[in-house]
Amino acid sequence: MLLIPEGALVLNPSAALALELADGKRTLTDIVDAIVERFDVTADRARNDFEALFDRLAQRGFILQ
């Protein structure tokens, strides 16, 4: 869960892990690799999903890219 002024965003497990791993040290490739290891998803799908997630969160000012 990500708390925001308007309420809260409930994240699915893979999105929550991606945000947890987004520490400024890991690359997107590192995060995608971790997601692929843990969840039943292809690397291409994970990369596309998380690029979109990170873009949406950055547009709303929740993260810096």
ROSE-4610 file (N, C-alpha, C; in Angstrom, 1 decimal, always signed):
// ROSE-4610
residu = [M/M/M/L/L/L/L/L/L/I/I/I/P/P/P/E/E/E/G/G/G/A/A/A/L/L/L/V/V/V/L/L/L/N/N/N/P/P/P/S/S/S/A/A/A/A/A/A/L/L/L/A/A/A/L/L/L/E/E/E/L/L/L/A/A/A/D/D/D/G/G/G/K/K/K/R/R/R/T/T/T/L/L/L/T/T/T/D/D/D/I/I/I/V/V/V/D/D/D/A/A/A/I/I/I/V/V/V/E/E/E/R/R/R/F/F/F/D/D/D/V/V/V/T/T/T/A/A/A/D/D/D/R/R/R/A/A/A/R/R/R/N/N/N/D/D/D/F/F/F/E/E/E/A/A/A/L/L/L/F/F/F/D/D/D/R/R/R/L/L/L/A/A/A/Q/Q/Q/R/R/R/G/G/G/F/F/F/I/I/I/L/L/L/Q/Q/Q]
num = [1/1/1/2/2/2/3/3/3/4/4/4/5/5/5/6/6/6/7/7/7/8/8/8/9/9/9/10/10/10/11/11/11/12/12/12/13/13/13/14/14/14/15/15/15/16/16/16/17/17/17/18/18/18/19/19/19/20/20/20/21/21/21/22/22/22/23/23/23/24/24/24/25/25/25/26/26/26/27/27/27/28/28/28/29/29/29/30/30/30/31/31/31/32/32/32/33/33/33/34/34/34/35/35/35/36/36/36/37/37/37/38/38/38/39/39/39/40/40/40/41/41/41/42/42/42/43/43/43/44/44/44/45/45/45/46/46/46/47/47/47/48/48/48/49/49/49/50/50/50/51/51/51/52/52/52/53/53/53/54/54/54/55/55/55/56/56/56/57/57/57/58/58/58/59/59/59/60/60/60/61/61/61/62/62/62/63/63/63/64/64/64/65/65/65]
x = [+0.9/+0.0/+0.9/+0.5/+1.2/+0.3/+0.6/-0.3/+0.0/-1.1/-1.0/-2.1/-1.9/-2.8/-4.3/-4.6/-6.0/-6.5/-5.7/-6.1/-4.9/-5.1/-4.1/-4.2/-3.1/-3.0/-2.7/-3.5/-3.2/-2.5/-1.3/-0.4/-0.5/-0.4/-0.3/+1.1/+1.3/+2.5/+3.8/+3.6/+4.8/+5.1/+4.1/+4.3/+4.9/+4.4/+5.0/+6.5/+6.8/+8.2/+9.0/+8.5/+9.2/+9.6/+8.6/+8.8/+9.8/+9.7/+10.7/+12.1/+12.3/+13.6/+14.1/+13.2/+13.6/+14.3/+15.5/+16.3/+17.3/+17.3/+18.3/+19.6/+19.8/+21.0/+20.8/+19.6/+19.2/+18.7/+19.1/+18.6/+17.2/+16.5/+15.2/+15.4/+16.6/+16.9/+17.0/+17.6/+17.8/+16.4/+15.5/+14.2/+13.4/+13.4/+12.7/+13.2/+14.5/+15.1/+14.5/+14.4/+13.9/+12.4/+11.7/+10.3/+10.1/+10.9/+10.8/+11.1/+12.1/+12.5/+11.3/+10.6/+9.6/+8.2/+7.9/+6.5/+6.5/+5.4/+5.2/+4.9/+6.0/+5.8/+7.1/+7.0/+8.1/+8.9/+10.1/+10.9/+10.3/+9.8/+9.3/+8.0/+7.1/+5.9/+6.2/+7.1/+7.5/+8.1/+9.0/+9.6/+8.5/+7.6/+6.6/+5.7/+5.3/+4.4/+5.0/+6.3/+6.9/+7.4/+7.7/+8.0/+6.7/+5.6/+4.3/+4.0/+4.2/+3.9/+4.8/+6.1/+7.0/+6.7/+6.3/+5.9/+4.7/+3.7/+2.5/+2.8/+3.6/+3.9/+4.7/+5.6/+6.4/+5.6/+4.6/+3.7/+2.9/+2.6/+1.8/+2.7/+4.0/+5.0/+5.3/+4.9/+5.2/+6.6/+7.3/+8.7/+9.4/+10.7/+11.5/+12.1/+12.2/+12.8/+14.2]
y = [-1.2/+0.0/+1.2/+2.2/+3.5/+4.5/+5.2/+6.3/+7.5/+8.2/+9.4/+10.4/+11.7/+12.7/+12.4/+11.8/+11.6/+10.2/+9.5/+8.1/+7.2/+6.1/+5.0/+4.3/+3.9/+3.0/+1.6/+0.7/-0.7/-1.3/-1.8/-2.4/-3.9/-4.5/-5.9/-6.3/-7.6/-8.0/-7.7/-7.8/-7.6/-6.1/-5.2/-3.8/-3.3/-3.9/-3.6/-4.0/-5.2/-5.6/-4.6/-4.3/-3.4/-2.0/-1.5/-0.2/-0.4/-1.6/-1.8/-1.9/-2.5/-2.6/-1.4/-0.4/+0.9/+1.8/+1.5/+2.2/+3.2/+3.4/+4.3/+3.6/+2.4/+1.6/+0.6/+0.0/-1.0/-0.4/-1.1/-0.6/-1.2/-0.8/-1.4/-2.8/-3.1/-4.5/-5.4/-4.9/-5.6/-5.9/-4.9/-5.0/-6.0/-5.9/-6.9/-8.3/-8.5/-9.8/-10.4/-9.6/-10.0/-10.4/-9.6/-9.9/-11.2/-11.4/-12.6/-13.9/-13.7/-14.8/-15.2/-14.2/-14.5/-14.7/-14.2/-14.3/-14.9/-15.5/-16.1/-15.1/-14.4/-13.4/-13.4/-13.0/-12.9/-11.6/-11.5/-10.3/-9.1/-9.4/-8.3/-7.7/-8.6/-8.2/-7.4/-7.9/-7.2/-5.8/-5.8/-4.5/-3.5/-3.9/-3.0/-2.5/-3.5/-3.1/-2.2/-2.4/-1.5/-0.2/-0.2/+1.1/+2.0/+1.4/+2.1/+2.5/+1.6/+1.9/+3.1/+3.0/+4.0/+5.4/+5.3/+6.6/+7.2/+6.4/+6.9/+7.5/+6.8/+7.3/+8.6/+8.6/+9.9/+11.0/+10.8/+11.9/+12.4/+11.6/+12.1/+12.6/+12.6/+13.1/+12.2/+10.9/+9.9/+9.4/+9.4/+9.0/+9.9/+9.9/+10.6/+9.6/+10.0/+9.0/+9.6]
z = [+0.0/+0.0/+0.0/-0.8/-0.9/-0.4/+0.7/+1.2/+0.5/+0.0/-0.7/+0.0/-0.3/+0.3/+0.0/-1.1/-1.5/-0.9/-0.3/+0.2/+0.2/-0.5/-0.6/-1.9/-2.4/-3.6/-3.1/-3.5/-3.2/-4.3/-4.0/-5.0/-5.0/-6.2/-6.2/-5.8/-5.5/-4.9/-5.8/-7.1/-8.0/-8.0/-8.1/-8.0/-6.7/-5.6/-4.3/-4.2/-4.8/-4.8/-5.7/-6.8/-7.7/-7.0/-6.3/-5.6/-4.4/-3.8/-2.7/-3.2/-4.4/-5.0/-5.7/-5.9/-6.6/-5.6/-5.3/-4.2/-4.7/-6.1/-6.6/-7.0/-6.5/-6.8/-7.9/-7.9/-8.8/-10.1/-11.2/-12.5/-12.8/-13.8/-14.1/-14.5/-15.2/-15.5/-14.2/-13.2/-11.9/-11.4/-11.4/-10.8/-11.6/-13.0/-13.8/-13.6/-13.4/-13.2/-11.9/-10.9/-9.6/-9.7/-10.4/-10.6/-11.4/-12.4/-13.2/-12.4/-11.5/-10.6/-9.7/-9.2/-8.2/-8.7/-9.8/-10.3/-11.7/-12.1/-13.4/-14.4/-14.9/-15.9/-16.8/-18.0/-18.9/-18.6/-19.0/-18.8/-19.6/-20.8/-21.6/-21.0/-20.5/-19.9/-18.6/-17.8/-16.5/-16.8/-17.8/-18.2/-18.6/-19.5/-20.0/-18.9/-18.0/-16.9/-15.9/-15.6/-14.6/-15.2/-16.5/-17.1/-17.0/-17.3/-17.3/-15.8/-14.9/-13.5/-13.0/-13.2/-12.8/-13.5/-14.8/-15.4/-14.8/-14.5/-13.9/-12.5/-11.7/-10.4/-10.4/-11.4/-11.6/-12.0/-12.9/-13.4/-12.2/-11.3/-10.1/-9.0/-9.2/-8.2/-7.1/-7.2/-6.1/-6.1/-7.3/-7.3/-8.3/-8.2/-9.2/-10.1/-11.4/-12.4/-12.8]
